[in-house]
Amino acid sequence: MPKSSLQQVWPEISPDQMALAALRHEIDELDDQLLSLLERRLAIAARVGRAKDAPAGPHTKLRPDREQAVLGRMLSRCRPENAEAVEHLWREVVGWGLARQGRLLVQVWSPVEPARAFDGARLRFGAAADIRMVRDPQAALAHAAEGQGIAVMAINTDDAWWIDLRRAWSSLSVFDGYGGETPTSLAVGLIDPPALPKGRRVVVTAGGDAGDGSGARRWGLNTHHGWTLALTDAPLSPGEAEGCVGAIG
């Protein structure tokens, strides 16, 4: 707003107040532009959802590879000091766009450090997701296997549910992890294997953590009666003999 206009509205306004009012007016104009762009993006996200319905299949509509690419592109373009804000904002934008394709139901099972697992799920899927704590790990996995929701499962427990990713729940894939460089919980869903993110592969193997002889780095996450849950740098594909059950970006 020009200074002359401000002076007509507030004839006694000081120079500092005039500068502040001008900045607030600029923010209001930017907010209007952001709102318009956000609503356009949400409308397009709904159209994307309908396009996904065309080749109907059993997999959830989540595309972790696409989300990883979108977020990586934004982080590469933003100023370093804004990276955290940009990540949080884009997680929310993507989450609300996904909600236009159907509200995402996330069940979190974490008897140890439940708040940490819940917060990781909330950051990943945003406020648009319906996130609930549950007490039964097998029920959470069954929920994910229906293809309409996600299970976030703790791995820092005595319940070795992850072994069943090789057996009863082989249709499910790990696609994210929470709790730091060495995750303490994993996100599991009915993800189309080509849609898994680029990054460390998640493996469930029998016979300890001796490695596969490839020299690829490995991170052990848990063990149970000769079975091992680990991350590896090896470029494995889900369902291979090496026991790959997913990936973490």
Contacts in CASP RR format, 6 or more apart in sequence:
PFRMAT RR
TARGET T0000
AUTHOR 0000-0000-0000
METHOD contacts of the structure
MODEL  1
MPKSSLQQVWPEISPDQMALAALRHEIDELDDQLLSLLERRLAIAARVGR
AKDAPAGPHTKLRPDREQAVLGRMLSRCRPENAEAVEHLWREVVGWGLAR
QGRLLVQVWSPVEPARAFDGARLRFGAAADIRMVRDPQAALAHAAEGQGI
AVMAINTDDAWWIDLRRAWSSLSVFDGYGGETPTSLAVGLIDPPALPKGR
RVVVTAGGDAGDGSGARRWGLNTHHGWTLALTDAPLSPGEAEGCVGAIG
1 21 0 8 1.000
1 22 0 8 1.000
1 25 0 8 1.000
3 18 0 8 1.000
3 22 0 8 1.000
6 13 0 8 1.000
6 18 0 8 1.000
6 21 0 8 1.000
6 22 0 8 1.000
7 13 0 8 1.000
7 18 0 8 1.000
10 17 0 8 1.000
10 21 0 8 1.000
13 21 0 8 1.000
38 93 0 8 1.000
41 93 0 8 1.000
41 97 0 8 1.000
42 96 0 8 1.000
42 97 0 8 1.000
42 100 0 8 1.000
45 96 0 8 1.000
45 97 0 8 1.000
45 98 0 8 1.000
45 100 0 8 1.000
45 101 0 8 1.000
46 97 0 8 1.000
46 100 0 8 1.000
46 101 0 8 1.000
48 101 0 8 1.000
49 61 0 8 1.000
49 100 0 8 1.000
49 101 0 8 1.000
52 61 0 8 1.000
52 101 0 8 1.000
58 147 0 8 1.000
58 171 0 8 1.000
58 190 0 8 1.000
59 147 0 8 1.000
59 190 0 8 1.000
59 191 0 8 1.000
59 192 0 8 1.000
59 195 0 8 1.000
60 147 0 8 1.000
60 148 0 8 1.000
60 149 0 8 1.000
60 150 0 8 1.000
60 189 0 8 1.000
60 190 0 8 1.000
60 191 0 8 1.000
61 98 0 8 1.000
61 101 0 8 1.000
61 102 0 8 1.000
62 98 0 8 1.000
62 104 0 8 1.000
62 150 0 8 1.000
62 175 0 8 1.000
62 189 0 8 1.000
62 191 0 8 1.000
62 195 0 8 1.000
63 192 0 8 1.000
63 195 0 8 1.000
64 175 0 8 1.000
64 176 0 8 1.000
64 191 0 8 1.000
64 195 0 8 1.000
64 196 0 8 1.000
64 197 0 8 1.000
64 249 0 8 1.000
65 194 0 8 1.000
65 195 0 8 1.000
65 196 0 8 1.000
65 197 0 8 1.000
65 198 0 8 1.000
66 195 0 8 1.000
67 94 0 8 1.000
67 197 0 8 1.000
68 197 0 8 1.000
68 198 0 8 1.000
68 249 0 8 1.000
70 90 0 8 1.000
70 94 0 8 1.000
71 87 0 8 1.000
71 90 0 8 1.000
71 91 0 8 1.000
71 94 0 8 1.000
74 86 0 8 1.000
74 87 0 8 1.000
74 90 0 8 1.000
75 83 0 8 1.000
75 86 0 8 1.000
75 87 0 8 1.000
78 86 0 8 1.000
88 123 0 8 1.000
91 123 0 8 1.000
91 124 0 8 1.000
91 125 0 8 1.000
91 126 0 8 1.000
92 126 0 8 1.000
92 127 0 8 1.000
92 128 0 8 1.000
95 104 0 8 1.000
95 125 0 8 1.000
95 126 0 8 1.000
95 128 0 8 1.000
95 129 0 8 1.000
96 126 0 8 1.000
96 127 0 8 1.000
96 128 0 8 1.000
97 128 0 8 1.000
98 104 0 8 1.000
98 125 0 8 1.000
98 128 0 8 1.000
99 128 0 8 1.000
99 129 0 8 1.000
103 128 0 8 1.000
103 129 0 8 1.000
103 130 0 8 1.000
104 125 0 8 1.000
104 128 0 8 1.000
104 129 0 8 1.000
104 130 0 8 1.000
104 149 0 8 1.000
104 150 0 8 1.000
105 129 0 8 1.000
105 130 0 8 1.000
105 132 0 8 1.000
105 143 0 8 1.000
105 148 0 8 1.000
105 149 0 8 1.000
105 150 0 8 1.000
106 121 0 8 1.000
106 125 0 8 1.000
106 129 0 8 1.000
106 130 0 8 1.000
106 131 0 8 1.000
106 132 0 8 1.000
106 149 0 8 1.000
106 150 0 8 1.000
106 151 0 8 1.000
106 152 0 8 1.000
107 132 0 8 1.000
107 133 0 8 1.000
107 134 0 8 1.000
107 139 0 8 1.000
107 140 0 8 1.000
107 143 0 8 1.000
107 144 0 8 1.000
107 149 0 8 1.000
107 150 0 8 1.000
107 151 0 8 1.000
107 152 0 8 1.000
108 114 0 8 1.000
108 117 0 8 1.000
108 118 0 8 1.000
108 121 0 8 1.000
108 131 0 8 1.000
108 132 0 8 1.000
108 133 0 8 1.000
108 134 0 8 1.000
108 140 0 8 1.000
108 151 0 8 1.000
108 152 0 8 1.000
108 185 0 8 1.000
109 133 0 8 1.000
109 134 0 8 1.000
109 135 0 8 1.000
109 136 0 8 1.000
109 137 0 8 1.000
109 140 0 8 1.000
109 151 0 8 1.000
109 152 0 8 1.000
109 153 0 8 1.000
109 154 0 8 1.000
110 116 0 8 1.000
110 117 0 8 1.000
110 118 0 8 1.000
110 133 0 8 1.000
110 152 0 8 1.000
110 153 0 8 1.000
110 154 0 8 1.000
110 157 0 8 1.000
110 185 0 8 1.000
111 154 0 8 1.000
111 157 0 8 1.000
112 154 0 8 1.000
112 156 0 8 1.000
112 157 0 8 1.000
112 184 0 8 1.000
113 154 0 8 1.000
113 156 0 8 1.000
113 184 0 8 1.000
114 133 0 8 1.000
116 178 0 8 1.000
116 179 0 8 1.000
116 184 0 8 1.000
116 185 0 8 1.000
117 152 0 8 1.000
117 154 0 8 1.000
117 178 0 8 1.000
117 184 0 8 1.000
117 185 0 8 1.000
118 131 0 8 1.000
118 133 0 8 1.000
119 178 0 8 1.000
120 152 0 8 1.000
120 178 0 8 1.000
120 179 0 8 1.000
120 185 0 8 1.000
121 129 0 8 1.000
121 131 0 8 1.000
121 152 0 8 1.000
121 178 0 8 1.000
121 187 0 8 1.000
122 129 0 8 1.000
122 131 0 8 1.000
123 178 0 8 1.000
124 176 0 8 1.000
124 178 0 8 1.000
124 187 0 8 1.000
125 131 0 8 1.000
125 150 0 8 1.000
134 140 0 8 1.000
137 153 0 8 1.000
137 159 0 8 1.000
137 161 0 8 1.000
138 161 0 8 1.000
140 151 0 8 1.000
140 153 0 8 1.000
141 151 0 8 1.000
141 153 0 8 1.000
141 161 0 8 1.000
141 164 0 8 1.000
141 169 0 8 1.000
141 172 0 8 1.000
141 188 0 8 1.000
143 149 0 8 1.000
143 151 0 8 1.000
144 150 0 8 1.000
144 151 0 8 1.000
144 169 0 8 1.000
144 172 0 8 1.000
144 188 0 8 1.000
144 189 0 8 1.000
144 190 0 8 1.000
145 169 0 8 1.000
145 171 0 8 1.000
145 172 0 8 1.000
145 189 0 8 1.000
145 190 0 8 1.000
146 190 0 8 1.000
147 189 0 8 1.000
147 190 0 8 1.000
149 189 0 8 1.000
149 190 0 8 1.000
150 187 0 8 1.000
150 188 0 8 1.000
150 189 0 8 1.000
151 172 0 8 1.000
151 187 0 8 1.000
151 188 0 8 1.000
151 189 0 8 1.000
152 178 0 8 1.000
152 185 0 8 1.000
152 186 0 8 1.000
152 187 0 8 1.000
152 188 0 8 1.000
153 161 0 8 1.000
153 162 0 8 1.000
153 185 0 8 1.000
153 186 0 8 1.000
153 187 0 8 1.000
153 188 0 8 1.000
154 184 0 8 1.000
154 185 0 8 1.000
155 162 0 8 1.000
155 183 0 8 1.000
155 184 0 8 1.000
155 185 0 8 1.000
155 186 0 8 1.000
155 221 0 8 1.000
155 222 0 8 1.000
155 229 0 8 1.000
156 184 0 8 1.000
156 185 0 8 1.000
156 222 0 8 1.000
158 224 0 8 1.000
160 222 0 8 1.000
160 224 0 8 1.000
160 225 0 8 1.000
160 227 0 8 1.000
160 229 0 8 1.000
162 186 0 8 1.000
162 204 0 8 1.000
162 222 0 8 1.000
162 229 0 8 1.000
162 245 0 8 1.000
163 204 0 8 1.000
163 224 0 8 1.000
163 227 0 8 1.000
165 172 0 8 1.000
165 174 0 8 1.000
165 188 0 8 1.000
165 204 0 8 1.000
165 245 0 8 1.000
166 204 0 8 1.000
166 243 0 8 1.000
166 245 0 8 1.000
169 188 0 8 1.000
170 239 0 8 1.000
171 190 0 8 1.000
172 188 0 8 1.000
172 189 0 8 1.000
172 190 0 8 1.000
172 191 0 8 1.000
172 245 0 8 1.000
173 188 0 8 1.000
173 189 0 8 1.000
173 190 0 8 1.000
173 191 0 8 1.000
173 193 0 8 1.000
173 196 0 8 1.000
173 238 0 8 1.000
173 245 0 8 1.000
173 246 0 8 1.000
173 247 0 8 1.000
174 186 0 8 1.000
174 187 0 8 1.000
174 188 0 8 1.000
174 202 0 8 1.000
174 245 0 8 1.000
174 246 0 8 1.000
174 247 0 8 1.000
174 248 0 8 1.000
175 187 0 8 1.000
175 188 0 8 1.000
175 189 0 8 1.000
175 191 0 8 1.000
175 196 0 8 1.000
175 197 0 8 1.000
175 246 0 8 1.000
175 247 0 8 1.000
175 248 0 8 1.000
176 186 0 8 1.000
176 187 0 8 1.000
176 197 0 8 1.000
176 248 0 8 1.000
176 249 0 8 1.000
177 183 0 8 1.000
177 185 0 8 1.000
177 186 0 8 1.000
177 187 0 8 1.000
177 248 0 8 1.000
178 184 0 8 1.000
178 185 0 8 1.000
178 186 0 8 1.000
178 187 0 8 1.000
179 185 0 8 1.000
182 219 0 8 1.000
182 220 0 8 1.000
182 221 0 8 1.000
183 221 0 8 1.000
183 248 0 8 1.000
186 202 0 8 1.000
186 248 0 8 1.000
191 246 0 8 1.000
193 237 0 8 1.000
193 238 0 8 1.000
196 238 0 8 1.000
196 246 0 8 1.000
196 247 0 8 1.000
197 247 0 8 1.000
197 248 0 8 1.000
197 249 0 8 1.000
198 247 0 8 1.000
198 249 0 8 1.000
199 247 0 8 1.000
199 248 0 8 1.000
199 249 0 8 1.000
200 219 0 8 1.000
200 231 0 8 1.000
200 232 0 8 1.000
200 233 0 8 1.000
200 247 0 8 1.000
200 248 0 8 1.000
200 249 0 8 1.000
201 231 0 8 1.000
201 232 0 8 1.000
201 233 0 8 1.000
201 234 0 8 1.000
201 235 0 8 1.000
201 236 0 8 1.000
201 244 0 8 1.000
201 246 0 8 1.000
201 247 0 8 1.000
202 229 0 8 1.000
202 230 0 8 1.000
202 231 0 8 1.000
202 244 0 8 1.000
202 245 0 8 1.000
202 246 0 8 1.000
202 247 0 8 1.000
202 248 0 8 1.000
203 228 0 8 1.000
203 229 0 8 1.000
203 230 0 8 1.000
203 231 0 8 1.000
203 232 0 8 1.000
203 236 0 8 1.000
203 242 0 8 1.000
203 243 0 8 1.000
203 244 0 8 1.000
203 245 0 8 1.000
204 227 0 8 1.000
204 228 0 8 1.000
204 229 0 8 1.000
204 243 0 8 1.000
204 245 0 8 1.000
205 211 0 8 1.000
205 227 0 8 1.000
205 228 0 8 1.000
205 230 0 8 1.000
205 242 0 8 1.000
205 243 0 8 1.000
206 226 0 8 1.000
206 227 0 8 1.000
206 228 0 8 1.000
207 226 0 8 1.000
207 227 0 8 1.000
207 228 0 8 1.000
208 223 0 8 1.000
208 226 0 8 1.000
208 227 0 8 1.000
208 228 0 8 1.000
209 218 0 8 1.000
209 220 0 8 1.000
209 223 0 8 1.000
209 228 0 8 1.000
209 230 0 8 1.000
211 218 0 8 1.000
211 232 0 8 1.000
212 232 0 8 1.000
212 234 0 8 1.000
212 242 0 8 1.000
214 234 0 8 1.000
215 234 0 8 1.000
216 232 0 8 1.000
216 233 0 8 1.000
216 234 0 8 1.000
217 232 0 8 1.000
217 233 0 8 1.000
218 230 0 8 1.000
218 231 0 8 1.000
218 232 0 8 1.000
218 233 0 8 1.000
219 230 0 8 1.000
219 231 0 8 1.000
219 232 0 8 1.000
220 228 0 8 1.000
220 229 0 8 1.000
220 230 0 8 1.000
220 231 0 8 1.000
221 229 0 8 1.000
221 230 0 8 1.000
221 231 0 8 1.000
222 228 0 8 1.000
222 229 0 8 1.000
223 229 0 8 1.000
231 248 0 8 1.000
234 242 0 8 1.000
236 242 0 8 1.000
236 243 0 8 1.000
236 244 0 8 1.000
237 244 0 8 1.000
238 244 0 8 1.000
238 245 0 8 1.000
238 246 0 8 1.000
239 245 0 8 1.000
END
